[in-house]
Amino acid sequence: MPRKKLLIVLLLFLFLMIIPLGQATTITSCTFDKDTYKQGQSGYITVTIYNDEEYKIRVTELTATINYYYYDGYDYTQRFSTNITLPVEIQQGNSRTLYIPFSLPSYIASGHTSLYVKAVSEGWNLESERWVGSEHPTYQPLLYIESPYKEQLDEKITINEQLAGQLEEQQIKNKNITNMMLILGATTVVFAIMTIFLFFINRRPRISMQRTVYS
């Protein structure tokens, strides 16, 4: 019986030596090189991997998988790998920045799409002096694909704004011309009234003089 207990303890000890405890590898951030992409464009993802354990680790795999839709309604899966030669080591308490280049299909549907970024790492075991265990930290950044009709819409909006501005300027000009015509018309009427008034004033003395001569 004691031998069985001793054997179980030894097996547990070996198991703990082989498999590291805790999550040694963490993807702390995933960012794109642009905020918005168009169909058929290429880009890259900046991935920061942090080692939060007391032993060094190495990254053996780093991929980004995208599930997207074509206009035919079917979904497709495409996987991209890092352009850096693997494996790469990360010392304890340090971070490492890696990059994943990708390219979008020409007929990918527009909108927001999630990418599934995954790293595979191993930890260095001091007792056995070899790489052991396997961890798979993940991250899901959100990718935005711009609609191909947005440029046309922006052009139409710009043209409409320009036409609206021209129309407003023309309305202001027409209003100014109307006001000037009203002022001119009012001035003409005033001058006409003054002319008639002066005519009658100048005519009254002559009539009185003619009446006096005939008397």
C-alpha positions as CSV (number, residue, x, y, z in Angstrom):
1,M,0.0,0.0,0.0
2,P,2.7,2.5,0.8
3,R,4.4,1.7,-2.5
4,K,1.2,2.5,-4.4
5,K,1.0,5.9,-2.6
6,L,4.6,6.6,-3.4
7,L,4.1,5.6,-7.0
8,I,1.1,8.0,-7.2
9,V,3.0,10.8,-5.7
10,L,5.9,10.3,-8.1
11,L,3.5,10.2,-11.1
12,L,1.9,13.5,-9.9
13,F,5.3,15.0,-9.5
14,L,6.4,14.0,-13.0
15,F,3.1,15.3,-14.3
16,L,3.6,18.7,-12.7
17,M,7.1,18.9,-14.0
18,I,6.0,18.1,-17.6
19,I,3.0,20.5,-17.7
20,P,3.5,24.1,-16.5
21,L,0.9,25.5,-14.2
22,G,-1.0,28.6,-15.2
23,Q,-1.2,30.5,-18.4
24,A,2.3,31.4,-19.3
25,T,1.6,33.1,-22.6
26,T,-0.9,35.9,-23.1
27,I,-1.8,37.9,-26.2
28,T,-2.1,41.4,-24.7
29,S,-3.1,43.3,-27.9
30,C,-4.0,42.8,-31.6
31,T,-4.2,45.9,-33.8
32,F,-4.5,46.5,-37.5
33,D,-2.4,48.8,-39.5
34,K,-5.5,50.7,-40.7
35,D,-9.0,51.4,-39.3
36,T,-10.8,50.6,-42.5
37,Y,-10.1,48.3,-45.4
38,K,-11.5,47.9,-48.9
39,Q,-12.1,44.8,-50.9
40,G,-9.0,43.3,-52.3
41,Q,-6.7,45.3,-50.0
42,S,-3.8,43.9,-47.9
43,G,-2.6,44.7,-44.4
44,Y,-1.1,43.3,-41.3
45,I,-1.9,42.6,-37.7
46,T,0.4,43.6,-34.9
47,V,0.3,41.0,-32.2
48,T,1.9,41.5,-28.8
49,I,2.6,38.3,-26.8
50,Y,3.6,38.5,-23.1
51,N,5.3,35.9,-20.9
52,D,4.0,36.2,-17.4
53,E,5.8,33.2,-16.0
54,E,9.2,32.7,-14.3
55,Y,10.6,30.7,-17.2
56,K,11.2,31.5,-20.8
57,I,8.7,30.4,-23.4
58,R,8.9,30.1,-27.2
59,V,6.2,30.7,-29.7
60,T,5.9,27.9,-32.3
61,E,2.9,29.1,-34.2
62,L,1.0,32.3,-34.8
63,T,-2.0,32.5,-37.2
64,A,-5.1,34.6,-37.9
65,T,-8.2,33.0,-39.3
66,I,-11.0,34.9,-40.9
67,N,-14.5,33.7,-41.7
68,Y,-16.1,35.9,-44.4
69,Y,-18.9,36.0,-46.8
70,Y,-19.0,36.4,-50.5
71,Y,-21.9,38.1,-52.2
72,D,-23.2,34.6,-53.1
73,G,-24.1,34.1,-49.4
74,Y,-21.6,31.3,-48.8
75,D,-19.0,31.6,-46.0
76,Y,-15.3,30.9,-46.5
77,T,-12.4,30.4,-44.1
78,Q,-8.9,31.7,-44.8
79,R,-5.8,31.4,-42.5
80,F,-2.8,33.6,-42.5
81,S,0.5,33.0,-40.7
82,T,3.2,35.3,-39.3
83,N,6.0,36.4,-41.6
84,I,8.6,35.9,-38.8
85,T,10.6,32.7,-38.7
86,L,9.4,30.6,-35.8
87,P,10.0,29.6,-33.1
88,V,10.9,32.8,-31.2
89,E,11.8,32.9,-27.5
90,I,10.4,35.3,-25.0
91,Q,12.1,35.7,-21.7
92,Q,10.2,35.8,-18.4
93,G,8.4,39.0,-17.8
94,N,9.0,40.3,-21.4
95,S,6.8,40.9,-24.4
96,R,7.4,40.2,-28.1
97,T,5.7,41.9,-31.0
98,L,5.0,39.7,-34.1
99,Y,3.2,40.5,-37.3
100,I,0.7,38.6,-39.4
101,P,0.2,39.9,-43.0
102,F,-3.1,39.3,-44.7
103,S,-5.0,40.1,-47.9
104,L,-8.7,40.4,-48.4
105,P,-10.6,38.8,-51.3
106,S,-12.0,41.1,-54.0
107,Y,-15.6,40.0,-53.5
108,I,-15.7,39.9,-49.7
109,A,-18.8,41.3,-48.2
110,S,-18.6,44.7,-46.5
111,G,-19.1,45.3,-42.7
112,H,-17.5,44.1,-39.5
113,T,-15.7,40.8,-39.4
114,S,-14.0,39.1,-36.5
115,L,-10.5,37.5,-36.9
116,Y,-9.4,34.6,-34.7
117,V,-5.8,35.1,-33.8
118,K,-4.1,32.1,-32.1
119,A,-0.6,31.5,-30.8
120,V,0.9,28.2,-29.8
121,S,3.7,28.3,-27.2
122,E,5.9,26.0,-25.1
123,G,7.6,26.5,-21.8
124,W,11.1,25.7,-20.8
125,N,11.4,23.2,-18.0
126,L,14.5,23.7,-15.9
127,E,14.4,20.2,-14.3
128,S,14.2,18.3,-17.6
129,E,15.9,21.0,-19.6
130,R,13.5,20.7,-22.5
131,W,10.5,22.4,-24.0
132,V,7.3,21.1,-22.5
133,G,3.6,21.8,-22.5
134,S,1.5,23.6,-25.1
135,E,-0.6,26.7,-24.6
136,H,-3.0,28.4,-27.1
137,P,-3.8,32.0,-26.2
138,T,-6.3,33.7,-28.5
139,Y,-7.6,37.1,-29.4
140,Q,-10.4,38.3,-31.6
141,P,-9.9,41.7,-33.1
142,L,-12.7,43.3,-35.2
143,L,-12.0,44.1,-38.8
144,Y,-14.1,46.7,-40.7
145,I,-14.5,46.4,-44.5
146,E,-15.8,49.4,-46.3
147,S,-18.6,49.1,-48.8
148,P,-17.5,49.6,-52.5
149,Y,-20.5,51.9,-52.9
150,K,-19.3,54.3,-50.2
151,E,-17.0,56.3,-52.6
152,Q,-19.9,56.7,-55.0
153,L,-22.1,57.8,-52.1
154,D,-19.5,60.3,-50.9
155,E,-19.1,61.7,-54.4
156,K,-22.9,62.1,-54.7
157,I,-23.0,63.8,-51.3
158,T,-20.2,66.1,-52.3
159,I,-22.0,67.0,-55.6
160,N,-25.3,67.6,-53.7
161,E,-23.5,69.8,-51.2
162,Q,-21.9,71.8,-54.0
163,L,-25.3,72.1,-55.8
164,A,-27.0,73.1,-52.6
165,G,-24.3,75.8,-52.0
166,Q,-24.7,77.1,-55.6
167,L,-28.4,77.1,-55.2
168,E,-28.1,79.0,-51.9
169,E,-25.7,81.5,-53.5
170,Q,-28.2,82.0,-56.4
171,Q,-31.1,82.5,-54.0
172,I,-29.1,85.1,-52.2
173,K,-28.2,86.8,-55.5
174,N,-31.9,86.7,-56.5
175,K,-33.0,88.1,-53.2
176,N,-30.4,90.9,-53.5
177,I,-31.6,91.7,-57.0
178,T,-35.2,91.6,-55.9
179,N,-34.5,94.0,-53.0
180,M,-32.6,96.3,-55.4
181,M,-35.5,96.3,-57.8
182,L,-37.9,97.0,-55.0
183,I,-35.8,99.9,-53.8
184,L,-35.4,101.2,-57.4
185,G,-39.1,100.9,-58.0
186,A,-39.9,102.7,-54.7
187,T,-37.4,105.4,-55.6
188,T,-38.9,105.8,-59.1
189,V,-42.4,106.1,-57.6
190,V,-41.2,108.7,-55.1
191,F,-39.5,110.7,-57.9
192,A,-42.6,110.5,-60.0
193,I,-44.8,111.7,-57.1
194,M,-42.3,114.6,-56.5
195,T,-42.3,115.5,-60.2
196,I,-46.1,115.6,-60.4
197,F,-46.2,117.6,-57.1
198,L,-43.7,120.1,-58.4
199,F,-45.5,120.3,-61.7
200,F,-48.8,121.3,-60.1
201,I,-47.0,123.7,-57.7
202,N,-45.3,125.4,-60.7
203,R,-48.6,125.5,-62.7
204,R,-50.8,127.1,-60.1
205,P,-49.1,130.6,-60.2
206,R,-49.3,130.7,-63.9
207,I,-53.1,130.0,-63.8
208,S,-53.5,132.8,-61.3
209,M,-51.5,135.2,-63.4
210,Q,-53.6,134.4,-66.5
211,R,-56.8,135.0,-64.5
212,T,-55.5,138.4,-63.4
213,V,-54.6,139.5,-66.9
214,Y,-58.0,138.7,-68.3
215,S,-59.6,140.5,-65.5
